[in-house]
Amino acid sequence: MAVRALPLNAAAVAARFRHAGCDLMIHGHTHRPARHQHLVDGTMRERWVLADWHDSGSYLRVTANAIAEIRIG
Protein backbone atom coordinates (compact mmCIF):
# COMPACT_ATOMS: atom_id res chain seq x y z
CA MET A 1 0.00 0.00 0.00
CA ALA A 2 1.44 3.38 -0.98
CA VAL A 3 1.49 6.07 1.69
CA ARG A 4 0.40 9.48 0.55
CA ALA A 5 1.95 12.38 2.45
CA LEU A 6 -0.42 15.23 3.10
CA PRO A 7 0.91 18.77 3.02
CA LEU A 8 0.92 20.55 6.36
CA ASN A 9 -1.25 23.58 6.74
CA ALA A 10 0.98 26.61 7.44
CA ALA A 11 -1.62 28.14 9.76
CA ALA A 12 -1.79 24.92 11.79
CA VAL A 13 2.01 24.82 12.12
CA ALA A 14 2.05 28.47 13.24
CA ALA A 15 -0.72 27.74 15.77
CA ARG A 16 1.32 24.86 17.26
CA PHE A 17 4.38 27.10 17.63
CA ARG A 18 2.25 29.77 19.35
CA HIS A 19 0.55 27.23 21.61
CA ALA A 20 3.86 25.67 22.70
CA GLY A 21 5.63 29.04 22.98
CA CYS A 22 8.72 27.64 21.29
CA ASP A 23 11.04 28.43 18.40
CA LEU A 24 12.03 24.81 17.67
CA MET A 25 9.76 21.86 16.96
CA ILE A 26 10.91 18.26 16.45
CA HIS A 27 8.42 15.62 15.44
CA GLY A 28 8.02 12.19 13.97
CA HIS A 29 7.97 11.54 10.31
CA THR A 30 5.45 12.79 7.79
CA HIS A 31 7.24 10.89 4.98
CA ARG A 32 8.97 14.18 4.19
CA PRO A 33 11.99 14.35 6.48
CA ALA A 34 13.67 17.73 6.40
CA ARG A 35 14.47 20.92 8.27
CA HIS A 36 11.78 23.51 7.68
CA GLN A 37 11.81 27.18 8.52
CA HIS A 38 8.63 29.09 9.29
CA LEU A 39 8.11 32.80 9.84
CA VAL A 40 5.61 33.07 12.69
CA ASP A 41 4.64 36.46 14.09
CA GLY A 42 7.83 38.01 12.71
CA THR A 43 10.12 35.37 14.26
CA MET A 44 11.89 32.63 12.31
CA ARG A 45 11.08 29.20 13.76
CA GLU A 46 12.54 25.76 12.92
CA ARG A 47 10.69 22.48 12.48
CA TRP A 48 12.66 19.25 12.12
CA VAL A 49 10.88 16.20 10.70
CA LEU A 50 12.56 12.86 11.34
CA ALA A 51 12.67 10.09 8.73
CA ASP A 52 10.45 7.03 9.03
CA TRP A 53 11.96 3.76 10.22
CA HIS A 54 10.79 1.42 7.45
CA ASP A 55 14.01 1.25 5.39
CA SER A 56 16.24 3.56 7.40
CA GLY A 57 15.88 6.15 10.10
CA SER A 58 17.39 9.26 11.55
CA TYR A 59 17.93 11.05 14.81
CA LEU A 60 19.04 14.53 15.77
CA ARG A 61 22.33 15.28 17.47
CA VAL A 62 21.88 18.47 19.46
CA THR A 63 24.79 20.44 20.88
CA ALA A 64 25.05 23.93 22.28
CA ASN A 65 26.06 25.20 18.83
CA ALA A 66 24.17 23.12 16.29
CA ILE A 67 21.54 20.56 15.41
CA ALA A 68 22.48 17.87 12.92
CA GLU A 69 20.38 15.09 11.42
CA ILE A 70 22.13 11.72 11.53
CA ARG A 71 20.83 9.09 9.07
CA ILE A 72 21.10 5.43 10.01
CA GLY A 73 20.32 2.21 8.20
N, C-alpha and C positions, 0 to 999 in steps of 0.2 A: 504494500500500500504506500503510495507516495504521500509525503507530508507537505502540505502547502503552508508556507509561512505568510502570516497576515501582517500587513504593515502596521506599525504602531501609530496611534493617533498622537500628534504633537501636543495637543491640548491635554491629553491624558497624562503624557510624560511630564509636562510642566506642572500639572496638578499634583503628581506624586512627589516631585521635588519640593514644591511648596509645603505639602502636608508633612513631609519628613523633616523639612528645614535643613536640607543638606545640599552640598555642591557636588557630591560624588555618589553614584548609584552603581551597584554591582548586582547582576542578577543572572539567573540560569538562562539557558539557551532559548533562543527563538528561531533556531536554524539559520541565524544570520550573525555569527559571532563577529564582534568588532568593537572598536572604541568609537563612541558617538559623542559629539559635542552639541549642546543645546543652549540657546540663549533664552534665559528665563528671567523676566523682570529686570533686564539690563545686566544680568550676571551670567557669565559663561559657566555652564555645568557640564560634568562628564558622566557618561553612562557606559559601563563596560558590560558587554554581553559575552558570556562564556560559551564555548563550543559544546555541542552535545557529546555524549559518551558512547555513541553507537560504533563508530570506526576508530575514533581517537578522541582525545579530550584536551582540556586546557585548564590552567589555574593561573591566578595572578600572584606575582611576587611583588610585595609592597615594601618599600623602604622609605626612609625619611625624605629621600630625594626623587623617587620615581616609582611608577607602577609599570610592570612589564608582564605581558601575557606569555606564558610558557606553554607550548604545545607538547603533548605527550601522545604516544601511541602511533 
